[in-house]
Amino acid sequence: MNSTALDIPSNLIQALRDVHHVAVLTGSGISAESGVPTFREAQTGLWSRFKPEDLATPEAFKRNPKLVWEWYAWRGELVSGAQPNAGHVALVEWQRRVPQFTLITQNVDGLHQRAGSGNVIELHGNIGRTKCFEENRIVEKWPETGEAPPRCPRCGGHLRPDVVWFGETLPVEALERAVAAARSCDLFLSIGTSTVVHPAASLPFEALEQGATVVEINPDSTPLTPHAHHVLRGPAGRVLPELVRHR
Ligand code: BJW
């Protein structure tokens, strides 16, 4: 990892000092330095090894609930063993320093909350929660019968992880809060996301339309890159602590 100081433009430093409402959208890249795999990176992303249509759609679950349940159980264990990194921690510090701070994540790993962030808007759910596939209701306890997936204690339907699969709608209140923050913030940061999965990918563009300063933090370019006011190339665990120093 390159340890030289980041070149942060002076107008961005000024914007960091003047800002009233910061909105942040994170994706799997912020957890990469915690050892949690991203989705679309060529060598290491989950979708380079597994097909999303076999694992992350309601149709896949109906076809093969055991396969999907066990894949998420494996990922759930991986996440439980991971620790928040310097990027997650820097966002906790930033939240303390600005009048209004909205943290929106596409991640299901809960690492922002474990780092100490409050009020996190989870757009794609949380891998640590379970719900009934039939009733779409959170289930906290179920009888351990050894069956995979286990059954809902109320209706007997299959249980599934409380995450948002392709073709499913996002939690309504979470999406409404995220859109409202993107439309009212004065600084929007897009961190560690390929910005291809909608509707989350529309949020930085909503912010741009409303006149916010938009900053992208990512080692690679994305569809947002040509539109962002500032692009900070590098891993979030290095860039974010430096940014927060300027606040
Ligand atoms: C680093 C780094 C470091 C590396 N530091 N950075 C409009 C247009 C086109 C399609 C659609 C549309 N509206 C809806 C759709 C359909 C679909 C969609 O968007 N498809 C596109 C992919 C084409 N969207 C949906 O189906 C959504 N539902 C919906 O819209 O409902 C209404 C509707 C339904 C049907 C039709 C129309 C409307 C639901 C989307 C659910 C996404 N679910 C997943 C799985 C969650 C559960 C799980 O974890 O298994 O969410 S897919 C996966 O992608 C996951 C992620 O949250 C999401 C985004 O990925 P992310 O986080 O950006 O990861 P990567 O890997 O893509 O990028 C990582 C980035 O990090 C890279 O850029 C790296 O460079 C960078 N990086 N290391 C900083 N150290």
Residues whose N, C-alpha, C, O or C-beta is under 5 A from the ligand:
A	BS01	BJW	G27 S28 G29 I30 A32 E33 T38 F39 R40 E41 G45 A56 Q106 N107 V108 H124 V163 V164 W165 F166 G167 E168 T169 L170 G192 T193 S194 T195 V196 V197 H198 P199 I217 N218 P219 D220 G234 P235 A236
